[in-house]
Amino acid sequence: MLQYASITGVLRVILIILLIYYGIKILSRIFAPYLMKYVAKKAEERFGGQFGQYQSPKQEQNKEGEVTIDKVPKTSTSNKKVGEYVDYEEID
């Protein structure tokens, strides 16, 4: 046998859906700042830990006031002749 939905049942379902939607919306506005702080703190810990792995050994080697050079700059002198320099003027 075929049954039809009553008007009160449909209104009740719509009201429940709206209440759930607005409830989630209000709760997200309340808890979103705390959630964002938590996520930022965890990301900072993760990236700070990775950064600390690379920085801590170098800091232990250097004494205060001591200057170190990590990379020696390349001093390559090339005497290649690419071409002739041509001086030109723009014509309007």
C-alpha positions in Angstrom: 0.0 0.0 0.0 1.3 3.4 -0.9 1.8 6.0 1.9 2.1 9.7 1.5 4.1 12.0 3.8 2.0 14.4 5.9 2.6 18.1 6.0 3.6 18.0 9.6 6.2 15.3 9.0 7.8 17.3 6.1 7.8 20.5 8.2 9.4 18.5 11.1 12.2 17.2 8.8 12.9 20.6 7.4 13.0 22.1 10.9 15.4 19.4 12.1 17.7 20.0 9.0 17.7 23.8 9.6 18.4 23.4 13.3 21.3 21.1 12.6 22.7 23.5 9.9 22.5 26.5 12.1 23.8 24.6 15.1 26.9 23.5 13.2 27.3 27.1 11.8 27.2 28.6 15.3 29.5 26.0 16.8 32.0 26.4 14.0 32.2 30.2 14.7 32.8 29.5 18.4 35.4 26.7 18.0 37.1 27.7 14.7 39.7 30.1 16.4 40.7 27.4 18.8 41.0 24.8 16.1 43.1 27.2 13.9 45.4 27.9 16.9 45.8 24.2 17.5 46.6 23.5 13.8 49.1 26.4 13.7 50.7 25.2 16.8 51.1 21.7 15.5 52.5 22.9 12.2 54.9 25.2 14.0 56.1 22.3 16.1 56.6 20.1 13.1 58.4 22.6 11.0 60.4 23.9 14.0 61.5 20.3 14.7 62.7 19.9 11.2 64.5 23.2 11.3 66.1 22.4 14.6 67.6 19.2 13.2 69.6 21.1 10.7 70.5 24.1 12.8 71.5 22.5 16.2 74.8 20.8 15.1 76.1 24.0 13.4 75.3 26.1 16.5 77.2 23.8 18.7 80.4 24.1 16.6 80.4 27.9 16.4 81.6 29.9 19.3 80.3 33.3 20.1 82.0 36.0 17.9 83.5 33.4 15.5 82.9 33.9 11.8 82.5 30.9 9.6 81.9 30.6 5.8 79.8 27.6 4.8 80.1 28.0 1.1 83.1 29.1 -0.9 82.0 31.3 -3.8 83.0 30.1 -7.3 85.6 32.3 -8.9 85.5 31.1 -12.5 87.2 33.3 -14.9 86.0 32.7 -18.5 87.8 34.4 -21.4 85.2 33.3 -23.9 84.5 35.8 -26.5 80.8 35.8 -27.0 80.7 38.5 -29.6 81.4 42.1 -30.4 79.8 45.0 -28.5 77.7 47.2 -30.8 76.7 50.7 -29.7 73.4 51.7 -31.0 71.0 54.6 -30.8 67.2 54.4 -31.0 65.6 56.3 -33.9 62.2 57.8 -33.2 
